[in-house]
Amino acid sequence: MPVMNMIQALNSGMDVLLERDEDVVAFGEDAGYFGGVFKTTDGLQAKYGADRVFDTPINEAAIAAMAIGMAARGLKPIAEIQFADYIFPAIDQIVSEMSRIRYRSAGQFTSGCVVRTPWGGGIRGGQTHSMSPEAFFTHVPGVQVVVPSNPYDAKGLLIASLESGDPVIFFEPKRIYNGPFDGVPDKPLSSWAKHPKGEVPDGHYTVPLGKADIVREGEACTVVTYGTLVHVAEAAAEASGIDAEIIDLRTLVPYDIETIAKSVNKTGRVVVAHEAPRTSGFGAELAAQIQEECFYALEAPVFRLTGWDTPYPHAHEWAYFPTRDRFARAMKTVTEAA
C-alpha cells in the first residue's frame, strides 16, 4: 500500500474522483496550472485538461456560486478556497443558496459539491492565514462539515463527501498537510518536512461521514477533538502519563454523539478542544450535548481547551495555540477534579 502525506492523499482522492466520473470538476485560485498554493491539485490539470481542472479569478463568492450552479445542472464540483480565512466573501452563497437549494426547490435541485479549504494555525501564518471558522458553518442547516486528521481519512472522507450528494465544507488542517505535529512550540518549522506519513490505498474507498474514530483508548478522561489537535492530544497523553481516551470527530456535522457518550459514560471526565476562539466555538456545542447525554456520569465539569477570543497572532502564536503542555494541564485538571 502506498505511503502518503495528507497533500498526496487529497490529490489521490481527487484523481480517483476525476477518473471515475466525467462530471467531476475541480477549480479555485491557482488550483489549475500551478496546482494550488499547497500543491494539493498538482498535476491534475495536465492529466484531465483545463476544462475539468482550472483556475478562477480571486473571487470567493464567484467560486461558491459557480459550484452551486454546476451542481444544480448535474456536475460534481470540487471548489477550493485558497485559505479558510478567505471564505467569508462566499458565505452568503453558501448559507443562502448552497445549503438551501434542495429544501427551497422541494428536491428538484441539489447542490452536491465539496468546498475544500486549508484551515487552522501552526505555520506562522498570522491573522489572515490561520483561522478556524468551522463554527460558522456548523450552524447552517443543509451543509456538512468535515475535518480530517490523517492522510487515510483525508482521502476517504473527501471521496465520501463528493459522493454524498449534498454540500460539504471540507477543512484541511494545513499544519499537518505534510505530517503530524506534537504541539511542542519550540520545534522549528523546518521539521514540517515533506515526507509521507500514512498508508493510503491507491484506488477508491470511503470513510463514512458522521462516524468518529477512537484513536487512543483510555480510562481516566475523554478528549474530543479534530484536525491537528488529535496529534497534540496524543502527544500530551504520552507526555503526561494520563490514560486519556482520544476521540477524533472527523465530521463535525453530523457528529457522532453515540461514540462520545459511550466514552464519557465510561470515563466520567471530558476535555473538548479546538483551535478556534472559545466563545461560541464548536466546543460549546459539544459541551452542551455531552451534558445533556451524560449528566449523571460526569465527575467533573466539561473542560474547554481552545484558542483565545482574539485575532490569531503571529509573534505570539504559541501563546494562542492549544499546545501539548496546555493539553496536558487540561487533562490533569479534569482528572484531579473532586
ABEGO torsion letter per residue (X at the ends): XBBBBAAAAAAAAAAAAAAABAABBBBEBGABAAGEAAGAABGAAAAAEAAABBBBBBBAAAAAAAAAAAAAAGBBBBBBBABAAAAAAAAAAAAAAAAAAAAAAGGABBBBBBBBBBBEBGAGAEAAAABBAAAAAAABBGBBBBBBABAAAAAAAAAAAAAAGBBBBBBBBAAAAAEBBAGBAABBAAABBBBBABBBBABBBBBBBGBBBBABBBAABBBBBBEAAAAAAAAAAAAAGBBBBBBBAGBAOBBBAAAAAAAAAAAGBBBBBBABBABGBAAAAAAAAAAAAAAAABABBBBBBBBBBBBBBAAAAAAABBBAAAAAAAAAAAAABX
